Amino acid sequence: MKKIEFLEKMKEFNPAYDLDFIGKAYDVANEMHAGQIRKSGEPYLVHPVCVAEILAELGMDEETIAAGLLHDVIEDTSYSKEDMIREFGEEVAALVDGVTKLGALKFESKEERQAENLRKMFLAMSKDIRVLIIKLSDRLHNLRTINYMTHEKIVEKCQETLDIYAPLAARLGIYTMKMELEDIALKFLEPEAYYDLAEQVSERKGEREDAINSVVEEIRGALNEIGIKHEIYGRSKHFYSIFKKMKYQHKNLDEIFDLMAVRIIVETVRDCYAVLGMVHTMWKPIPGRFKDYIAMPKPNMYQSLHTTVIGNSGKPFEIQIRTYEMHRIAEYGIAAHWKYKEGIDSDKEEVKLSWLRQALEWQKDVKDPKEFMESLKMDLFSNQVFVFTPNGDVIELPAGATPLDFAFKIHTDVGCKCVGAKVNGKMVTIDHELENGNIIEIVTSANAAGPSIDWLKIARSSSARNKIRQWLKKENRNDAVDKGKDLFTQYLRKKGFDPKVLLTNSYIGRAVKELHFKDAEDMYTQLSYGGNIQTKVAHLLQSFEDEKQHLASEEKNKSLLDDLNVISEKTSRRLEKKRADSETGVVVEGVDNLMIRLAKCCTPVPGDEITGYITKGRGITVHRKDCDNIKTLPKEERNRCIDVSWDPELLNKSFEGEICIIAKEQKGMLSSISKVCEDNNVDIIGLNGRATKDETFRIDLILGISDRSQIEKLCRSFKSIPGIMEAYRGKG
């Protein structure tokens, strides 16, 4: 889209926008993304422009729209955060920085990367919720064009959307975005179910619409008679919501009450309840199907009256009643009603985002990525229950919560002194599962023994479990140590280990050091507090196995030394005139006169992290540390790896490096590739091309490379060539 068309569209969304400021952001995005192509073949600029349009549709301010236009420039181009601060100010730079992934850091697993990205996003959200709104808009446009990705990437992104981003959109009350995210994800994750559902819905659509239109006309006539101004229309349930009910409640399509619903929008809250009374005189309401979200709003600010009634045909249908302001918030959530807009009470907005504050409270203490993701889903994305204090205050808890969760939510001291609870005036046990509308009273005692380790199994919320752990660490350490040691011993026996051997000081000392505990007591205490006990013990057992094999490996080490001596003797005569195969540019510290060669399987070049592998009689082969052949070495072979390094004095030649290119057929592409190589003073040593299954083709280039940075530069240059979808470092 051209700049003038884009700005005209922005003006349509909001005539008050500072178009000069937004236009300046457009210009920077256009310049920095010049030459970059999306997998769809479109210029990359299309993506940030579409993200900005989504943000404008939500009613966001010009700083947010500018950040939407610029959200990828720091991560994907040479434009720096300092450049952004200078040209657009601290506010826009902070928004973009909050959205930017943690690309520069290395993580042990995909799960750890996802957890750390979410931690960063939550931290940025705590300072400015617009970070999440930009991230959601970014994800929505990526999903709209996801069909150009590989199948594996589509599945990964769609599942992540259902697990994380759609629930976050719901938490912000942006239901238009939530529903579209869910429906697109369903379409790609469960295509058969999606199209089958679409066909079923389509077959009966006319019949349902006729029935709803009849109801709409009947209600409209009644409302006109009593003089209430209104809007009324039928609403279809979105596919993912239908799919979930059919799958998890084992229902067929005809058994879903709210497949079609009537929505009535009026001017005042008084009108809402007047319309509800009128509807209940016209049709019989179904008991238990009335929900008053006006008196008790959802945490995301959603307000509405919901009731399900039996129609004249005997079939049930749902009616939703709300004011115009409630409807605006129901569609756009916090984006429609937030602290950055004039006239909004920012203290109230802070209360609306209390769920985020709670997330930040517990996420700081959770180190294990699996535990973090489980807690995230439990505390933020699970269904909620709303219960009352004896004074009538509403308390929100995760589904399945117990009186312990309620007690610790009120105050840590109340939780620690809890000895029982009353639900609706009746005594219950502390593991009683709470339900919506319960009135909870906690029974406390000054002489209470305090939390026990078993409470960790009863509490459902992360905040309650964290407070219990903290109390146990401080007040009940001896019991925790004893229980942790017992659990550890039981687990050792279960796995066939002899505790008498593995509980000796030498093994425990090694485990404490390797797993970064303060001492043995600290280790046992941590094990007793639950969490991922088996994973931790597995680490311990691996540590013990390494210790047991230490002595056995001494003999193997002797044979390695013999191999080194043999290699040295064989090569010393050849290398009298020439230093240790100087063509490799690699040296082995403390050892001279060795045959050294670069591995063909991973083609290391200067700048790569490398390791040496002692072969049997053929010198040392140098591999990249991330080489698959090194990472999959059997345990008994790993002690053949030795430290090697690049020698700056010897790096005066080119090295073979491989770049793989995935492309669609485009005239003149090979000449463009050749031109890029020529411009970078790089020789093409070899070229191999072949068609792939998805109507693209792959080119493997063997190039004369000086170092790793040159490979990265070439990959960026190749990506700018029309038709090239991907360019990346090959593995040899």
N, C-alpha and C positions, 0 to 999 in steps of 0.2 A: 504494500500500500504506500502510495506517495505521501510525503509529509503534509501537503495541503489537505488531502482527503482525510488523513488521520486527525489533524487538528480540527477540521470541520466536525468530525464525529465527536471529538472531545467536547466541542462547544454545544453540540446537541444534548450530550449527557448533562452538562452543567455550564451555563453561559458565564458563570462567575470564575471559571478556571483561569489561572495565569498561563495563557497559551504560549507566551514567550519562554517561560521557565520549562514547560513541558516540551516545547519545540527544541530547546537547547539539549534536553536529555535525548530526544529522538536523534538529533544530529550526532551526538557522541556514540550512541548505540549503532547507528548506521555506519559511522566511520570505523569503529573498533571491530564490528562483526563483518566488515566488507570482505568478500571472498569466501566466507564460511557458508557451508551448505548443510541443511538438515538432511536426515535420512530420506525424507520424502522428495528430495531434490530441490526444494524451495530454498531461497536465500534465508540465512539464519535469522535475519531481522524480523521475519514474519512472526517468530515465536514471542519475542519481547513485546511486539506491538499488540499481539492478541492478548497477552497477559495484562497489558495496560488497559485494554478495552474491557476485560472482565472486571478489573478493579474500578474502572469508571462506572460500569453498570451497577456495581455495588454501592456507588456513591462515595468512594474514597476521595481524599484530598489530593492536591497536585504533587505534594511530596511523595505520597505513596505511589502515584502513577509514574512519577519520575523514577522511583526505585524499581518499579515493575519493568520499565524500559531498560534499566541498567543492571538488572539483577544478575546477569551472567558475565558482565564485562570484566570484573575483577578476577573471576575464576578462569575464564576462557581466553582472555586477551592480555596484552601488556599494560593495560590501564590499571593503575594502582589505587589503593584506598586514599592515599595522600592526594592524588589527582582529583578524586571525587570530592574530598573535603574542600579542596581549593575552589572547585567549579560549582559545587551544589550544596556545600555546607555539611556540618556534622550530622544533622538529622537524616538526610538521605543516605549518607555513607553508613550510618549505624544500621539503617534498615537493610541495605544491601549486604552488609557484613553479617547480619543475623541470618540471612537466607543462604549465604554462601556455604557450601559443604566444607567438611574438614579434609580437603583433598591432599594437603601437604603432609598429613600425619599417617603413620602406618599402624594397622591394627592386625591382631592375630586372626580374626575371623570376620565374616560378613555381618554376623550378629553384633559383634562388638562395635563395628563401624556404625551400624544402624543405631545402636544404643547411644553412642557418643554424639552422633549427629542430632538425635532427638534431645539429648541433654543440652547441647549448644542452643538448639532452637528454643527450648523452654526457658533457658536463661535470657535469651534475647527477647522472648515474648514477655517475660516478667518486667522488662523495661519498656516494651512497646508491642502491644498486641497486633499491630499492623504487620509485623514480621510474619506471623502465621497466616494472615489474610493474603499476603503476597505469595507465600509458599503454597497455599491451597490453590490460588489462581494459576500458579506455575504448573502444579500437578494436574489441574483440570485441563489445561490446553495440551499438555503432554499426552494425557489419556485420549483426548479427541483425535490425536494423530498417531496413536500407539501402534497401529497396524503396520507401520513401516519398520518396526523393530523385529529382532529375532524372536522366535517362539519362547525361548527361555527367559528373555528379558521381559516380554509381555506378561508372562505368568508371574514373574517376580514383582513387577511394578503393580500389577492389578491386585495381587494378594496383599502387598504392603498398603495399597489404597484402602482395601476393606478393613485391614487390621488397625491402621493408624490414621490415615487422612480423612476418610469419611466420618469416623467417630469424632475427630477433632472439629470437622465442619458442623456436626450436630451439636457439639459442646458449645460452639459459638452461635448456634441457632441459625446458621446459614443453610436452610433446608433445600433451597433451589440447587445449591452446589452439592450438598450431600447426596441428593437423589440422583443427580447426573453422574457423579463419581461412582456410586454403587451400581447403577445400571450399565455403565460402560464396562466396569470390572466384571460384572456377571456375564456380559456378552462374550468376553474372551476367556474367562475361567470355566464357564459352564455353557458353551455355545449350544449344545443340544437341548439343554433345559431351557435356555433363554428363547430360542426360536420356537420350541414346542409351546412355551407359555404365551409367546406373542401370537401364535396361531390360535390358541384356545381363547385368548382375550378378544382377538379380532372376530372370531366366529360369533360370539354372543354380544359383541359391542352394540349393534343396532338395538337389540332387545333391551339391554340395560339402559342405553341412552333414552329410549322412549319412556321407560319406567321413571327414570330420574327427572326427565323433562316434565312429566306429569306431576311429580311431587313439587318441583320448582314452581310451576304455575299455580298449584294449590296454595303453597306458602306465600307466594307473591300477592295473590288475591287477598289473603288474610291480613298480611302486613299493610297493604294499601287501605284496608278497611279501618285499621286502628291507627293509621297515620304515622307509622315509623319509617323514616327514610332508610333505605337499605340498598345493598347490592346482593344478588343471589345467583349462584351458578353451580353446576355439577363439577365434581373433581374426581379424577381417576387415580387410583393407587399406583405408585410406580412399581416396575417389574421386580426389583430386588426385594422390596417389602413383601410382595405376594409370594415370591420364591421362598423367602425365609419362613413364612407362615406355613406354606405347603410342606416344606421339608422338615421343620423342627416340631410342628404341631400335628404333623401327619394328616393334613386336611386336603380335600380337593378344592377346585376353584369355586364351586357352588357353596362351600361351607364358610367362605371368608366374608364376614359381614360388611366390611368397609371397602370392598373392591371399588364401589362407586359411592361417593358421598355428596351431600349438599352442604355448601359453605355459605353462610349468611354473614354479611359485614354491615355493621350499624355504627352509629355515631358515638354512643355513650355506653358505659358499663351497665347503667340502669336499663337501657334498651336490650342489652344482651340477656339479662335475666327475664325481662318481659317476653322476649321472643321464645326463650326456653319454656316458659309457662304455657305460651300459646301452642307450641309444638307438642307438648305433652298432653294437651287437651284434644289435639287432632289425631294423634296416634299413641298407642300404648308403649311406654318405654320398657326396655328389657332391664330387669334388676341387675345391678352390679356392672352395668355398662355406661354409667354416667361418671364423667370426670370433670372436676372444676379446677382448671388450671389458671383461672382468674384469681380466685381466693388463694390458691397455692401454686404460684408460677414454677415452671421448671428452672433449674439453675442457669440455663442459657437464655433466660428472660421470656421464654415462650408462654403466652397466655391465650386461653381459648376455653370455651365450654364444649365438651364432646358428649353426645348422647346417641344411643342406638335405639331405634323404635321399630315396631312391626308395621309394615306397610299394608295397604288395602288388599294386596295380592297375597299377604301372609309371609312375604319375604322381608327380612330385616334390612335396614339401611342406616347409615350414620349421618348425623347432622353436626356441623361445627359452627359455633357462633362466636364472633369476636368483633372488636372495634377496628376502625381503619388503622389506627396506630399499632394495635396488636398484630394486624395482618402484615404491616410493613416489617415489623420486627420478626414475625414468623418466617417471612421470605428471606430477609437479609441479615437477621440476627444482630450481632454486635456491630456489624458494619453500618447498620441503619440507626444505631443508638449508642454512641460511644463518647468517651471523655474528650476527644479531640474536636467535637462539634460544639458550636456555640450554644449556650443555654443548658448544657447538661451538667448535672451535679456529679462531679468526679468522685466524690466519696461513695455515692451509690454505685457507680461503675466499678469501683474497687471491690465492693461486696459481690457484684455480679460475677467477678472473676476469681472468687474465693477458691474454686476448684484448682485453678492454676497455682495459686499461692500454696495450696496443700501439696500439689505435685512437686513443687520446688523444695518444700520442707523435707519430704522423704527422699527425693532423688539424690540429694547430696551425699547421703550415707550409704547408698546402695552401690557397691563396687562391681559385683558380678553382672555381666550383661544379660544373662538369661533371667536372673532374678529381677533386674531392672525392667525388662520387657514384660515379664509376668505381672509385676506390680503395676506397671503402667496400664495394662489391659484391665486389671482388676479395679484399680482406683478411678481411672478416667473413663474407660470405655464399657464397663459392664453396666447392666441395668442397675438402677438406683432404687432404694426404698426411702420413703419420707416418713419419719416418725416425729412424735411431739414430746417435749419436756412437760412436766406437770403444769408449768406456767403458760403452755401453749406455743412455745417457740418451735419452729420447724427445724429438724436436724436431718441432713442428707447423708446417707450411708450406702456403701455398695451392697448389691443384692446378696443375701445370705449372711448379712451382718448379725452379730450377737450383742447382748447387753454389754459385753466387754468393749466392743467397738464404740458403742454409745458412750460409755463411761469415760473412756480415754479421749473421746471427741469433746466432751464437756470440759475436762481438765485432767492433767496427768495425775494429780493427787487423788481425784475421785476414782480414777481407774485403779491406782495402786491400793486404795483402801476398800475396794469393792468386795463385798462378801455375798451379794445376792442382788436380785432385781425383781421389780414388779412390772408386769405388762397388763395394762388396763385394770389395775387394781389387784391382780392375782400374782402370787409369788411364782417365779420360774427359775430354772437353772441358768447359769451364766452362759451355757452353750445353746440356749433357746434361739431359734431363728426368727428374726423380727420381720414384720409385715407392714405394708403401707398403712398409715393411720394409727398405728399403735401408740399409746401413751406410756412412756417409760419412766420409771422412778428407780434410781440406783440406791441400794441399801449399802451404807458404808459403816466401818467400825475403826475407831482409833487404834484398836489392838489387832487389826488385820495382819496376817502373816505377809501379805504382799504378793506380787506376781510369782508364779512358778513357771518352770520351763514348759509345762503342759499348756499354759495359757497361749503359747505361740501357735498351737494347733487350733485353738478355739477362735482367736481373733481373725477377722477376715481382711481388715484394712491394713495397708502398709504402715500408716501413721501409728496405729495401735501396736502393731508388732514391733516397730522401731522403739517405741517408748518402753515396751516390756523388756526388750533386749538391753536398753540402757540401764534400766533398774536392776536387772540381773547382774550386769557387769559391775555395777557399783555396790549393790547390797548383798548379793548372794553368790559371790565368786567361788567359794569352796565347794558348794553343792554342784555348781556348774562344772567345775574341774572334774569332780568325781564322776558325774554323769557322762561328760565328754570322754573320759578315759574308759568307762564301761562300754559306751557305744563303739569306741574305737577298737577295743579288744574283741567285742562281738563281731564286728565287721571283719577283722583279721581272720578270726576262726572260720567265718562263713566263706571266705575266699581261699581257705586252705593254708594260711600262713600260721607259723608258730609264734604266738605273742611273746613267749619268753625270749626269743631271739630278737624280734623286731622292736621290743620295748627297751632294749639296752640303751645306755646313754649315747653311744656313738651314733646309732641310727636316729634317735630322737633329736640329737644336736644337729645332725645334717638336715633333717626335715624342717626344723625350726628356722634354720638359716636360709634354706632354699625357698621356703614359702613365706618368708618375711614376717614371722611372728616374733614377739618380744622374747618369749621363753616358752617352755613346754606347757606351763599352766595356761598361758594365753592361747596356745594352740588347742588344748582340750576344751577351754571355755568356748572358743569360736565354734568348735564342732558341736557342742551341746546346745547352742542357740538355734539349731535348725538351719534353714537355708539349704544350700547345695552340699550336704554332708558327704554324700557318696562321691561327688566330683573331687572334693578336697581330699578325701581318703585315697581316692585313686591316684591323685598327685603324690601323696605320701608314699604309697606302695611303689610307685614308679621310682621315687627317690631311693627307696630301700633296695629295689632291684638293681639300680645303678651302683649302689654301694656294694651289694653282694658280688657284682660282676667286676668290681674294681681290681681285686687281686687276680682274678682269672685273666683279665686283659693284660696284666704285666707280661705274661709269656708272649702274647701276640705282639706287644710293643717291641719285644726283642727281635721278632722276625721282621718287623717294619724297619728297624735300624739296620738289620742285615741287608734288606732290600735297598735301602738308601746307599749303603756302602758299595753294593754290587753296581748300582747305577752310576755312582761316582767313579768307580774304577773303570767301567766301560767307556765313559764319556771323557774322562780326563785327557786321554791321548788325542781325541778328536778336537778338543777345544783349546789346545795349547795356543793356537794362533788367533782364536776368536773368543770373546767373552760369552759365557753361558747362554748360547742361543739368543743373542741380543735382538734378533728380529721379533721376538715375542714381546719385548718391553716389560717383562715380568721377572722379579727376583724373589728368591727364597731367603728370608733373613737368617743369617748365620751359616748358610750352606752355599758353597761354590761348586762349579763344575758339574751341573746337573742338566740333563736333557729336559727342556721345558717346551711344551706345545699347547696351543690354544684349542679348546674343545670345539668340535664342529657342531655338537648338538645344541649349543647355546650361543656360540660366537661372541665371546666377551670382548669388549672394547674399553679403552681407558674411560674412567668415570663409573664403570660398573663395580659393584662389590663382588670380589672374587675369592675363590678358595682353590687350593691345590689338592689333587688326588694322586696318591702314590700308586702307580701301576706296578705290575709285577714284571720288572725287567725292561719297561719302555719309558722310564723317566716319570716326570710329573705332568699331568694334564690339568690345565687351568680352566675352571668352570665359573659361570656366574653363580652367586650364592642362591639365586632363585631358580636355578636349573632343575627341571623335574628329575633328572637322573641323580642329582645330589640329594634332593629332598626325599627321594624314595629309596635311598641306600639302606640295605639291611643293617641292623644294629652292629653286627660283627664287622662290617666294613667301614663304619663311620670313623673309626680311629685311624683310617688311612688318609683322612683329610688333614691338611696342614695349612698354616698361615702363609699367604703369598701377598705380594703387593706390586703395584705398578711403579716402575722406576722412571722418574721424570726425565732423567738424562737419556733414556733409551726411547722415548716416545717421539721419534722423528720419522715415522712411516705411517702408511695407511693400514687399516685393519678391515677385515671382511665383516660387514654388518648386513643383516637381513631386514627388509621392510616388506610387510604384506599389505596389499591394497585390495579393497573390495569396491567394485565399481559397477555402474550400469554402462551399457555400450554408448559411447559418445565419440563422434568424429574428431580426430586430431588429439585424442587423449594421450597416446604414446609419445607424440612429439612434445606435448606439454610436460609430460613426466621427464623426458630427456632434457627439456629446457631448464626445468627446476634443478636437475643434477648439474647441468653445465654452469648455471648461475652460482651454484654453491661449490664449484670446483671439485665435484665428486665424480669418480669414474663408475660406470655401470659394468660390473664384472660378469654378471649373469642375470638372465630374465626368463621366467617361466610363467605361462598363463594357462588358466583352465576355467571352464564354465562350472557354476555351482547349481544346486537344486532350485534355488529361489530366483532364477532368471537373472542372476548377476554373474560376474566372473571375478576370479581372483588372480592377481599378479604378484608373484614372489620375486623381489629384486635383491640381488647380491651386489652390494656397493662397496667401494673403497672409502672407509670412514676414518676420521681422525679421532673422534671420541663420542661419548654417549650424547652430549648436548647437540652434536651435529645431527644425530639420528632424530632427536626430538624436534629439531628445527625443520628437518626435511618432512617429517610426518605432518607438521602443521601446514607446510607449504603444499604438500600433495592434497590435503583436505580441501584446499581452496580451489582446486581444479574442477570445473564442471563435470558431473558424472561420477566423481569419486565420493563414495559414501563413508568410507573408513580407511584409515592408514595407521598401522601400528607396528611396533617392533616384533619381528619374528623370533621364533625359538630355535632356528637353525634347521 
